[in-house]
Amino acid sequence: MNVLPAPDLSDSAILRVVAGIRPCRRTGVRLESEQLTLGARTKTVIHNYGHGGCGVTTSFGCAQLAADLVEASSSPPPPPRGTGVPPVISSPSFLPPIAILGAGVIALSTARELLSRAYQVTCYASAFAEHTTSNIAGALWLPTGIEFGSTHEAVARFQDILQRSKRAFSELDRERWGVERIPVYTPAYAAHEERFFNNATIDPPELLERLPLPGPPRAGRVFYTDFIHTPRFMRALVDDVSARGGALVERTFNSRDDLGRLDEPILVNCLALGARDLFDDHDLYPARGVLVHMKPQPLGYAIDDGYRYMFPREDALILGGCFDAGVDDPDPPEHIAQEILAHHRRFFGVS
Ligand SMILES: Cc1cc2nc3c(=O)[nH]c(=O)nc-3n(C[C@H](O)[C@H](O)[C@H](O)COP(=O)(O)OP(=O)(O)OC[C@H]3O[C@@H](n4cnc5c(N)ncnc54)[C@H](O)[C@@H]3O)c2cc1C
C-alpha cells in the first residue's frame, strides 16, 4: 500500500488562526418571494439565505431557483384567455433592474445567474467576496451543516438544489474556478450520514481496511468529491459578474428604510446573518467555526473527521474546526486552536 504524504503540523508551519460564522437557519434555506413595505415604498423581496455550512455547495442551485422567482415576479401577467391580445414577449428592455443585497457566494452566484438571463444587476454590500464568510469556507462540495427538513417535499427540494448545483459545477472551467476532485478519507469511528450520499451527487464511500495515511494504522472510508479553493472561486465569481456588466456598490443597510431607498423594484436578499435583524428572522442563528491555517501543502487529499477536518487549500492547509452553535464572536479563542492542532497531531501520530 502506498502511504500518502504526511502534513507538516509543526509550530513553525502555523500561519494564523481564523474564525468564520456560518449563517444557519433552523427551518432550512429561505427561498421565497414576498411583497414588503420598506420605508415609504413597496418592493418585491426574494429571499435566498440561511445556507449554514453548505453555502458553497448549494450556491449555484439556489441561484437558479432565486432567479426563477425573480422571473416569476418580473414577467408581465398573461392576457385574459380569449381576449385576442397577443402575449407580451419578455425582452431585456422590459426587465426591471435588480438589487442584490450582499456580495458573498450566494449573492454573487445569484447575480451571475440573473446576468446570464439578461437582467441588469447591482450588488450592494458592506463587504465583498474575499472579505466575507464565503472566503473562509474550505470548501468541500458536501451537503452537510445545513438543515433541510424531513418531509418528502423538503427532501425533494434539497435534492433538486444539489443536483442543479452539481451540474453547474461540472460546467465550470475547473482551473479558472479552483475546483478539483480529491479523495476524502474518513476514519471508521466517524459517523457516516447516509442522507448526504443518497442524492445522486456523490458516490457512496468505499470501505477500506486500512487508510493509506501516515500515522497509526486505522480502518475507514474514502469518497471522492470536489474541493473548492474558495479565494480563486470568489475571484472568478467577481470577474464573471463584472464582465457581464454587473455593478458592485459598497453600502451598509441599518434599517428597512435604507432598503426602501434603493431605486430597484426587486431586491434579492442574500444577506446571510444580516437578514436576522433586517427581516426579523428568528430562525437564523450563527455557528462559529475556528480554523488553523498552516503553510500551504499540496497533499492532494482531505480528511473528514466530523468537524475535525483537514483541507489542502492552495493558500493554506486548513485544519478544522468546530461548530459552535449560537456563537457569533469572530475572535478565535486560543484554546480551541490548540485543541484543533492537538487533534490533528494525534491523528497523524506526531506530538
Ligand atoms: C469555517 C467554515 C467552513 C465552511 N466550510 C464549508 C464547506 O466545506 N462547504 C460549503 O459548501 N460551505 C462551507 N461553509 C459555509 C459557507 O461558507 C456559507 O454557507 C456561505 O459562505 C454563506 O454565504 P452567504 O453569501 O450567504 O454569506 P456571506 O459570505 O456571509 O455574505 C453575506 C453578505 O451580506 C453582506 N451583509 C450582511 N449584512 C449586511 C448589511 N446589514 N448591510 C450590507 N451588507 C450586509 C455581507 O457584507 C456579505 O457581503 C463553511 C463556513 C465556515 C464558517
The ligand as an SDF file (V2000), in Angstrom:
LIG
                    3D

 53 58  0  0  0  0  0  0  0  0999 V2000
  -15.3940   27.5150    8.9790 C   0  0  0  0  0  0  0  0  0  0  0  0
  -16.3710   27.3410    7.8420 C   0  0  0  0  0  0  0  0  0  0  0  0
  -16.2260   26.2720    6.9760 C   0  0  0  0  0  0  0  0  0  0  0  0
  -17.1420   26.0860    5.9230 C   0  0  0  0  0  0  0  0  0  0  0  0
  -16.9590   25.0410    5.0660 N   0  0  0  0  0  0  0  0  0  0  0  0
  -17.8190   24.8610    4.0520 C   0  0  0  0  0  0  0  0  0  0  0  0
  -17.6370   23.7930    3.1340 C   0  0  0  0  0  0  0  0  0  0  0  0
  -16.6890   22.9990    3.2660 O   0  0  0  0  0  0  0  0  0  0  0  0
  -18.5200   23.6710    2.1000 N   0  0  0  0  0  0  0  0  0  0  0  0
  -19.5700   24.5310    1.9340 C   0  0  0  0  0  0  0  0  0  0  0  0
  -20.3360   24.3650    0.9750 O   0  0  0  0  0  0  0  0  0  0  0  0
  -19.7590   25.5550    2.7850 N   0  0  0  0  0  0  0  0  0  0  0  0
  -18.9270   25.7430    3.8400 C   0  0  0  0  0  0  0  0  0  0  0  0
  -19.1340   26.7640    4.7220 N   0  0  0  0  0  0  0  0  0  0  0  0
  -20.3790   27.5420    4.6430 C   0  0  0  0  0  0  0  0  0  0  0  0
  -20.2990   28.7090    3.7000 C   0  0  0  0  0  0  0  0  0  0  0  0
  -19.1410   29.4490    3.9350 O   0  0  0  0  0  0  0  0  0  0  0  0
  -21.5510   29.5990    3.9070 C   0  0  0  0  0  0  0  0  0  0  0  0
  -22.7280   28.8380    3.8340 O   0  0  0  0  0  0  0  0  0  0  0  0
  -21.5900   30.6630    2.8340 C   0  0  0  0  0  0  0  0  0  0  0  0
  -20.3950   31.4040    2.8530 O   0  0  0  0  0  0  0  0  0  0  0  0
  -22.7740   31.6040    3.0300 C   0  0  0  0  0  0  0  0  0  0  0  0
  -22.6910   32.5550    2.0020 O   0  0  0  0  0  0  0  0  0  0  0  0
  -23.5310   33.8900    2.0180 P   0  0  0  0  0  0  0  0  0  0  0  0
  -23.2340   34.5740    0.7470 O   0  0  0  0  0  0  0  0  0  0  0  0
  -24.9370   33.5820    2.3700 O   0  0  0  0  0  0  0  0  0  0  0  0
  -22.9450   34.6920    3.2730 O   0  0  0  0  0  0  0  0  0  0  0  0
  -21.6760   35.6590    3.4490 P   0  0  0  0  0  0  0  0  0  0  0  0
  -20.4790   35.1480    2.7590 O   0  0  0  0  0  0  0  0  0  0  0  0
  -21.5890   35.8850    4.9280 O   0  0  0  0  0  0  0  0  0  0  0  0
  -22.1220   37.0000    2.7320 O   0  0  0  0  0  0  0  0  0  0  0  0
  -23.0890   37.8450    3.2950 C   0  0  0  0  0  0  0  0  0  0  0  0
  -23.0370   39.1730    2.5700 C   0  0  0  0  0  0  0  0  0  0  0  0
  -24.0490   40.0390    3.1200 O   0  0  0  0  0  0  0  0  0  0  0  0
  -23.4710   41.2960    3.4430 C   0  0  0  0  0  0  0  0  0  0  0  0
  -24.2430   41.8940    4.5330 N   0  0  0  0  0  0  0  0  0  0  0  0
  -24.7650   41.2960    5.6350 C   0  0  0  0  0  0  0  0  0  0  0  0
  -25.4440   42.1930    6.3770 N   0  0  0  0  0  0  0  0  0  0  0  0
  -25.3600   43.3760    5.7310 C   0  0  0  0  0  0  0  0  0  0  0  0
  -25.8910   44.6770    5.9650 C   0  0  0  0  0  0  0  0  0  0  0  0
  -26.6340   44.9430    7.0510 N   0  0  0  0  0  0  0  0  0  0  0  0
  -25.6210   45.6710    5.0680 N   0  0  0  0  0  0  0  0  0  0  0  0
  -24.8670   45.4000    3.9670 C   0  0  0  0  0  0  0  0  0  0  0  0
  -24.3540   44.1950    3.6810 N   0  0  0  0  0  0  0  0  0  0  0  0
  -24.5860   43.2040    4.5620 C   0  0  0  0  0  0  0  0  0  0  0  0
  -22.0260   40.9590    3.8220 C   0  0  0  0  0  0  0  0  0  0  0  0
  -21.2090   42.1110    3.7250 O   0  0  0  0  0  0  0  0  0  0  0  0
  -21.7160   39.9160    2.7490 C   0  0  0  0  0  0  0  0  0  0  0  0
  -21.3730   40.5480    1.5460 O   0  0  0  0  0  0  0  0  0  0  0  0
  -18.2280   26.9910    5.7680 C   0  0  0  0  0  0  0  0  0  0  0  0
  -18.3480   28.0750    6.6320 C   0  0  0  0  0  0  0  0  0  0  0  0
  -17.4430   28.2460    7.6630 C   0  0  0  0  0  0  0  0  0  0  0  0
  -17.6130   29.4330    8.5730 C   0  0  0  0  0  0  0  0  0  0  0  0
  1  2  1  0
  2  3  1  0
  2 52  2  0
  3  4  2  0
  4  5  1  0
  4 50  1  0
  5  6  2  0
  6  7  1  0
  6 13  1  0
  7  8  2  0
  7  9  1  0
  9 10  1  0
 10 11  2  0
 10 12  1  0
 12 13  2  0
 13 14  1  0
 14 15  1  0
 14 50  1  0
 15 16  1  0
 16 17  1  0
 16 18  1  0
 18 19  1  0
 18 20  1  0
 20 21  1  0
 20 22  1  0
 22 23  1  0
 23 24  1  0
 24 25  2  0
 24 26  1  0
 24 27  1  0
 27 28  1  0
 28 29  2  0
 28 30  1  0
 28 31  1  0
 31 32  1  0
 32 33  1  0
 33 34  1  0
 33 48  1  0
 34 35  1  0
 35 36  1  0
 35 46  1  0
 36 37  1  0
 36 45  1  0
 37 38  2  0
 38 39  1  0
 39 40  1  0
 39 45  2  0
 40 41  1  0
 40 42  2  0
 42 43  1  0
 43 44  2  0
 44 45  1  0
 46 47  1  0
 46 48  1  0
 48 49  1  0
 50 51  2  0
 51 52  1  0
 52 53  1  0
M  END
$$$$
